[in-house]
Structures are given as C-alpha cells and as structure tokens.
Amino acid sequence: WRWKAQGRGRALHSTMSAQKPRVIAVVPARGGSVGIPMKNIKPLGGRPLLDWCVRAAIDSGVFAEVYVSTDHNDIAAAAEKTGAKVHWRAAETATSTASTESALEDFVAKHSDFDVLCLIQATSPLVVPADFQKALAELTAHQADS
C-alpha cells in the first residue's frame, strides 16, 4: 500500500494489514543545507522550521510515530523537543547530491514496521493536522496504493 500525497508528502509501501493501518511519518532534515545553512531549524514565527510540520503531524492523530531523519545533533535535539523520534541517517544519504528517496530507503531499512509511510518536507510549515487526516481518509476511501 503506498501513499504519495500530492504536494505535501510522499510515501513508501510496506504490507497492508487487515486492521487499521500502522501509519508513520518521516521528515528528512539534513544539517548540510547549502543555500540556507541549518534551514530546518531556523526560527519561523518563534519556532524551528521543522517544528511546524512535526507538530501538525503529531496533532493530526494519524501517525503512530513521527520521525525526523537527520545527521546533525542540533536538528536531532530540535526534533526531540517538538515530540518527534530521531532516525540517524547514513552519511551517504545526507549529502547535497543525495536524493530524498535514498534517505527514505535508509529509513525503511531500519524501520520496517509500518503499513503506510508518509514523507513530510520540513520546508512545508503551512501543513495543518486536517491535511493529514483528509489525505489518509482519501487514501483509505479509494483503496489507493499511492
């Protein structure tokens, strides 16, 4: 079962259970941003940038777990402070040339207990809990695989 919510996130697939799906989220946030160093924890409205999407994900009630995938101690600390778990990503998935997909593959290799994995971009601070609730409802209602 795949969830690739347009614009706000994408996902990978595991196995679909007959019961309520186990849905988890991952927010890739590497420390080596080129254009704006440490952009993922720069303050926006008095909160670190990644805090906006992590809090929305947690507050949605959709996700069993919300992870921030990072390679940097300061980002990990900010993630934990906002309520996310931390996934320490492999160095080769945290370079300026690494794809988001490589970061997700690294994550899935270590965390495979899910039915739906939702990718949330830290640079999407305007996402709100209802966005995640609606996306999962649509995915379920249409028995979609992506």
C-alpha positions in Angstrom: 0.0 0.0 0.0 1.5 3.3 -1.0 0.7 6.8 0.0 2.0 9.6 -2.1 0.1 12.7 -1.0 0.5 15.3 -3.7 2.5 18.4 -2.8 2.8 17.8 0.9 4.4 14.4 1.1 5.2 11.1 -0.5 5.4 7.6 0.9 6.8 4.1 0.6 4.9 0.9 0.9 5.2 -2.0 3.3 2.4 -4.5 3.9 -1.2 -3.7 4.4 -2.8 -5.2 7.5 -6.4 -6.2 7.6 -6.9 -3.9 10.6 -6.3 -0.2 10.9 -3.1 0.6 9.0 0.0 1.5 11.0 0.9 4.9 9.6 4.3 6.6 10.4 5.8 9.8 9.1 9.4 10.8 8.3 10.7 14.3 7.9 14.1 14.3 6.2 16.2 17.2 7.7 19.9 17.0 7.0 22.3 19.5 8.5 24.2 20.5 5.4 21.8 22.8 3.7 23.7 24.7 1.0 21.5 27.7 0.4 20.5 28.4 3.9 22.7 26.6 6.4 20.7 24.7 9.1 17.4 25.9 7.5 15.4 23.1 9.0 15.8 24.6 12.5 15.9 28.3 11.6 13.2 30.2 13.6 9.9 30.8 11.8 7.3 32.6 13.9 9.3 31.8 17.1 9.6 28.1 16.4 12.1 26.0 14.5 11.0 25.4 10.9 10.7 21.6 11.3 8.5 22.1 14.4 5.6 23.3 12.3 5.2 20.2 10.2 6.1 17.8 13.1 3.5 19.3 15.4 0.9 19.2 12.7 1.7 15.5 12.1 1.6 14.6 15.8 -1.6 16.7 16.4 -3.4 15.0 13.5 -3.6 11.7 15.4 -2.9 9.9 12.1 0.6 8.7 12.8 1.7 6.0 15.3 5.2 7.6 15.1 6.7 10.7 13.6 10.5 10.6 12.9 12.9 13.3 11.8 15.7 11.7 9.7 18.9 13.7 10.3 22.7 13.6 10.5 23.0 16.6 12.9 22.9 16.9 16.7 21.2 20.3 16.8 18.4 19.1 14.4 18.0 15.9 16.5 17.6 18.0 19.6 15.0 20.2 18.0 13.2 17.2 16.7 13.0 15.5 20.1 11.9 18.8 21.7 9.0 19.0 19.4 8.0 15.4 20.1 9.5 13.5 17.1 11.7 10.5 17.3 15.1 10.7 15.6 16.4 8.4 12.9 20.2 8.9 12.4 20.6 8.7 8.7 23.6 7.2 6.9 26.2 9.8 5.8 25.8 9.0 2.1 22.1 9.9 2.3 22.9 13.3 3.8 25.0 14.9 1.1 23.9 17.8 -1.1 23.6 15.3 -4.0 21.8 12.6 -2.2 18.1 12.1 -3.2 15.2 12.2 -0.8 14.5 8.6 -1.9 17.9 7.4 -0.7 17.1 8.9 2.7 13.7 7.1 2.7 15.4 3.8 1.7 17.8 4.2 4.5 14.9 4.8 6.9 12.9 1.8 5.7 16.0 -0.4 6.1 15.9 0.3 9.8 12.2 0.9 10.5 10.0 -1.5 8.5 7.1 -1.9 10.9 4.5 0.2 9.0 1.7 -0.1 6.5 1.9 3.5 5.3 5.0 5.7 5.4 4.4 9.4 4.7 7.2 11.7 3.7 6.7 15.2 5.1 9.0 18.0 4.0 10.4 20.2 6.8 10.0 23.1 4.4 6.2 22.8 4.4 5.3 24.8 7.5 1.8 25.6 6.4 0.6 22.0 6.6 -2.1 21.5 9.3 -3.4 18.4 11.1 -6.5 18.3 8.9 -4.3 17.9 5.8 -3.0 14.5 7.1 -6.4 13.4 8.3 -8.0 14.2 4.9 -5.2 12.5 3.0 -5.4 9.3 4.9 -9.2 9.3 4.7 -9.0 9.7 0.9 -6.4 7.0 0.6 -8.5 4.6 2.6 -11.8 5.5 0.9 -10.4 5.0 -2.5 -8.3 1.9 -1.6 -5.5 3.7 -3.3 -2.0 2.3 -3.5 -0.3 5.7 -3.9 
